[in-house]
């Protein structure tokens, strides 16, 4: 059992590291492509067709991946001022609020996943090619959307399991404190 836990922990850390690396590479590639496009267009007056499209593709891809990474890091997925106000009301209320938000996010993803899956399957069945770069298959963006939602779901389930365990411990500690 201990080996399974450590294997799952290792797999999750590999996923998280990969998402972070893809995010960094994506933001760098997007920045360099846009800089190169502007440089070529306005300074060198030598526009290379498709650089803008390629920058957009990199941007969309890395935004999908970074959404999963942000979920794992628990950043930009909650309303902080509301959370901070609830934290002042006590540890049980704060832990309950975290569990509620995670479960709400999982439910919302549950509604999005079938549509995203259909969107991906349509992209696989009917590939769409670029207008400027005719050979470039744009359907991979739709596939990436579904894959990113799968990783967001995995991260949310791990966070939910951790937060539910924390809520139970907090309630048990409160009960022991009252008995003493």
C-alpha positions as CSV (number, residue, x, y, z in Angstrom):
1,X,0.0,0.0,0.0
2,X,2.9,2.3,0.9
3,X,4.5,1.7,-2.5
4,X,1.2,2.5,-4.3
5,X,0.9,5.8,-2.4
6,X,4.5,6.7,-3.3
7,X,4.0,5.8,-6.9
8,X,0.8,7.9,-7.1
9,X,2.7,10.8,-5.4
10,X,5.5,10.4,-7.9
11,X,3.2,10.3,-10.9
12,X,1.3,13.4,-9.7
13,X,4.6,15.3,-9.2
14,X,5.7,14.4,-12.7
15,X,2.4,15.7,-14.1
16,X,2.8,18.9,-12.1
17,X,6.4,19.4,-13.1
18,X,5.5,18.7,-16.8
19,X,2.6,21.2,-16.6
20,X,4.9,23.9,-15.2
21,X,7.6,23.2,-17.8
22,X,5.0,23.4,-20.6
23,X,3.7,26.6,-19.2
24,X,7.1,28.2,-19.0
25,X,8.0,27.0,-22.5
26,X,4.7,28.2,-23.8
27,X,5.0,31.7,-22.4
28,X,8.5,32.0,-23.7
29,X,7.6,30.7,-27.2
30,X,4.6,33.0,-27.4
31,X,6.6,36.0,-26.3
32,X,9.4,35.2,-28.7
33,X,7.0,34.6,-31.6
34,X,5.1,37.8,-31.0
35,X,8.4,39.8,-30.7
36,X,9.7,38.2,-33.9
37,X,6.4,39.0,-35.7
38,X,6.5,42.6,-34.6
39,X,10.2,42.9,-35.4
40,X,9.7,41.4,-38.9
41,X,6.6,43.4,-39.7
42,X,7.7,46.9,-38.5
43,X,11.4,47.0,-38.6
44,X,12.6,44.5,-41.1
45,X,9.5,44.8,-43.3
46,X,9.8,41.1,-44.0
47,X,6.7,39.4,-42.7
48,X,6.8,35.7,-42.4
49,X,3.3,34.2,-42.9
50,X,1.9,32.3,-40.0
51,X,4.0,33.6,-37.1
52,X,1.0,35.4,-35.6
53,X,-1.1,32.2,-36.0
54,X,1.6,30.1,-34.5
55,X,1.9,32.5,-31.5
56,X,-1.8,32.3,-31.0
57,X,-1.7,28.5,-31.0
58,X,1.2,28.4,-28.5
59,X,-0.8,30.9,-26.3
60,X,-4.0,28.8,-26.4
61,X,-2.1,25.6,-25.7
62,X,-0.1,26.9,-22.8
63,X,-3.2,28.6,-21.3
64,X,-5.0,25.3,-21.2
65,X,-2.0,23.6,-19.5
66,X,-1.4,26.5,-17.1
67,X,-5.1,26.2,-16.0
68,X,-4.4,22.7,-14.8
69,X,-1.1,23.9,-13.2
70,X,-2.9,26.8,-11.4
71,X,-5.5,24.3,-10.1
72,X,-2.7,22.2,-8.7
73,X,-1.1,25.2,-7.0
74,X,-4.5,26.4,-5.9
75,X,-4.0,29.9,-7.3
76,X,-6.4,32.1,-9.2
77,X,-9.2,29.6,-8.7
78,X,-11.0,31.1,-5.7
79,X,-12.2,34.5,-4.5
80,X,-9.5,35.4,-2.0
81,X,-11.2,38.2,-0.1
82,X,-14.2,35.9,0.6
83,X,-11.9,33.1,1.7
84,X,-9.9,35.5,4.0
85,X,-13.2,36.7,5.6
86,X,-14.3,33.1,6.2
87,X,-10.9,32.2,7.7
88,X,-11.5,34.6,10.5
89,X,-14.6,32.7,11.6
90,X,-12.7,29.6,12.7
91,X,-10.9,26.6,11.4
92,X,-14.0,24.4,10.9
93,X,-15.8,27.0,8.9
94,X,-12.7,27.7,6.8
95,X,-12.1,24.0,6.1
96,X,-15.8,23.5,5.3
97,X,-15.6,26.4,2.9
98,X,-12.6,24.9,1.1
99,X,-14.3,21.5,0.8
100,X,-17.4,23.3,-0.6
101,X,-15.5,25.2,-3.2
102,X,-13.6,22.1,-4.4
103,X,-16.8,20.0,-4.6
104,X,-18.5,22.9,-6.5
105,X,-15.6,23.0,-8.9
106,X,-15.7,19.2,-9.4
107,X,-19.5,19.4,-10.1
108,X,-19.0,22.2,-12.6
109,X,-16.3,20.2,-14.3
110,X,-18.6,17.2,-14.4
111,X,-21.0,19.3,-16.5
112,X,-18.2,20.6,-18.8
113,X,-16.5,17.2,-19.4
114,X,-19.1,15.6,-21.7
115,X,-19.2,18.7,-23.9
116,X,-15.4,19.0,-23.9
117,X,-15.2,15.3,-24.8
118,X,-17.6,15.7,-27.7
119,X,-15.7,18.8,-28.8
120,X,-12.5,16.7,-28.8
121,X,-14.1,13.8,-30.6
122,X,-15.4,16.1,-33.3
123,X,-11.9,17.5,-33.7
124,X,-10.5,14.0,-34.1
125,X,-13.1,13.0,-36.6
126,X,-13.2,16.3,-38.6
127,X,-9.8,17.9,-38.5
128,X,-9.6,21.7,-39.3
129,X,-6.6,23.1,-41.1
130,X,-5.2,26.7,-40.8
131,X,-6.1,29.4,-43.2
132,X,-2.6,30.8,-43.6
133,X,-0.7,27.6,-43.0
134,X,-2.8,25.1,-44.9
135,X,-1.1,22.0,-43.7
136,X,-1.3,22.9,-40.0
137,X,-4.0,20.9,-38.2
138,X,-5.7,23.2,-35.7
139,X,-7.8,20.4,-34.2
140,X,-5.1,19.6,-31.6
141,X,-6.3,22.8,-29.7
142,X,-9.7,21.2,-29.1
143,X,-8.0,18.0,-28.0
144,X,-5.8,19.9,-25.6
145,X,-8.9,21.5,-24.1
146,X,-10.3,18.2,-23.0
147,X,-6.9,16.9,-21.8
148,X,-6.4,20.0,-19.7
149,X,-9.9,19.5,-18.1
150,X,-8.9,15.9,-17.3
151,X,-5.8,17.2,-15.5
152,X,-7.8,19.9,-13.7
153,X,-10.2,17.2,-12.5
154,X,-7.3,15.0,-11.3
155,X,-5.9,17.9,-9.3
156,X,-9.2,18.9,-7.9
157,X,-9.9,15.3,-6.7
158,X,-6.5,15.2,-5.0
159,X,-7.1,18.5,-3.3
160,X,-10.6,17.5,-2.3
161,X,-9.3,14.3,-0.7
162,X,-6.7,16.3,1.2
163,X,-9.2,19.0,2.3
164,X,-11.9,16.5,3.4
165,X,-9.3,14.7,5.5
166,X,-8.2,18.1,7.0
167,X,-11.9,18.9,7.8
168,X,-12.4,15.6,9.6
169,X,-9.2,16.1,11.6
170,X,-10.3,19.7,12.5
171,X,-13.7,18.5,13.7
172,X,-12.1,15.6,15.6
173,X,-9.7,17.9,17.3
174,X,-12.5,20.3,18.2
175,X,-14.5,17.4,19.7
176,X,-11.5,16.2,21.8
177,X,-10.9,19.8,23.0
178,X,-14.5,20.0,24.2
179,X,-14.3,16.7,26.0
180,X,-11.2,17.8,27.9
